[in-house]
Amino acid sequence: MTRFEHANLVVHDISKTLEFIQTAFPTWYIRNEGTTVWEGKTRNWLHIGDEDYYLTLNDGAIGDNRDLTGHSAGLAHLGFVVDDVDPVIARLKEKGYEIHTRIGGHPFRENVYYIEPSGFEFEFVQYHSNQPEEKNRYDASGQITLKETNRTIPEMNEKTFDKASFVSKLYQAVDQRDLNGLGAFLAPDVHFKFGNLEAVNGKENVLEANKGFFQSIKDMSHDIDNVWGEGTEIICNGTVNYKRLDGTPFSAVFATVLTVQDGLIQDYRIYADVSGLYN
């Protein structure tokens, strides 16, 4: 699994940029902070984010940030996906931050841009679909010209398909409660069954069901003991460790049976007794 972890920014005043970031992302916190010496100059730094992603802020910036209307080399903007862009806009407006640019017209996403006090542009994106073919449409924007390409997604080779790696990456997304990451594994018509709960059909419905479950716990992690299978069938088992909302632990053994076609899960069945999780 490859993912983007952090960006490192040099700003004029850490406190002002920090206020902007924490207004946009109220759940982000200062992971650590201190001082360092960079090329003979002492400067302050801090990491602001969550357990998995963060921004590094360093003070002591000299001069202005690049002109965003020009063509000089440098960072154009930082983009963040949010569940709902309207509360972000409301919080920033309350603190006096005005929208720099807002892009509409796409049927499945909306984009809004702000410039923080040191001149870095932040983009906030809300997607209205979890379907890659919808949210990643490029033909819906009148501001770009598309180059004709023959883009194809490689089909799954059953002989070389790494089942253990597939399961590992799937559960990395699950343990991070990353709905977008989980959605990348699911076929549009996926069938999902968790224990004795009612089955759920369709990618959007499965993601919504998982969203509700993710919100009902504080944390979880899966320890995979075995992965095996044949053809398009994958079976894995192990132990899942939950942390309830009150911080108390709960563990259960589990087994998962997957049917995978062309790299996407068509049938997703989890066998586990989690009846004690909410007791």
Secondary structure, DSSP 8 states (H G I E B T S, - for coil): -----EEEEE-S-HHHHHHHHHHH-TT-EEEEEEEEEETTEEEEEEEEE-SS-EEEEE----S----TTS--SS---EEEE-S-HHHHHHHHHHTT---SEEE---TTEEEEEEE-TTS-EEEEEEES---HHHHT-STT-TT--------------TTT--HHHHHHHHHHHHHTT-HHHHHTTEEEEEEEEETTS--EESHHHHHHHHHHHHHT-SEEEEEEEEEEEETTEEEEEEEEEEE-TTS-EEEEEEEEEEEEETTEEEEEEEEE--GGGG-
